[in-house]
């Protein structure tokens, strides 16, 4: 049985949602940073946790990717 994914690299996640890593970085580190910080997000981390991805998707629901 496969274990559920607990985290994903930023580049891999950017590819998955069809944006550049730079675009993802701007969303994480500028537009939504204060909200992402509540999930334990740090600008220097290389991977996103599932909880961080879920929160980002809630925040970005109106962004058409």
N, C-alpha and C positions, 0 to 999 in steps of 0.2 A: 504494500500500500504506500502510495506517495504521500510525503508529509507536505502540508500546506506551506507555500512560500511565505517567509517571514520578512523579507526585505528584497529590494531590487536596486540595482545601480541606477544612478541618475541618467546616464546616457541610454541605458537599456529602456528605462521608463519613457524618456523623451521619444525614442524610436517607436515605442509601442503606441503612444498617443499621437504620433505624426507631427511633432514639433522639433525644432533644433534644441540642442542642449542649452544654448544661450537663451532661447525663449523660456525654457523651463526654469533656468537659473533666475531670470528676471521675475517670473511669477513667484518663485520661492523666496527670493532674497529682497524683493522690493514690494511688489503688489500685495502679497499675502504674508509677509514675514511675521508681523505681530501675531497673527492667528496661528501660523505654523509653529511659532516658538512655544505655544501652549501645548503642542504635541511632543515637545522635547527636541524639535528641529534646531540644528546648528548649521550655519552657513558653510562650515568646513567639512561636514559629513559627506561621504562618498556614496552612501546608499540611503534609500528612503524605506521606512518601515511601512507595513500595511496600514497602520493607523494614520500615518502621515499622508499616504496616498489617498486614503478615504477622505480625510479632511480637505486636502487640496482639491479633490474632485467635487466636494460639496461647495467650496468657495468659488470654483471656476465653472459652476454649472451653467452660467450664462455666456461663457466664452465658447464660441463655435470653432472647434479644432478640426 
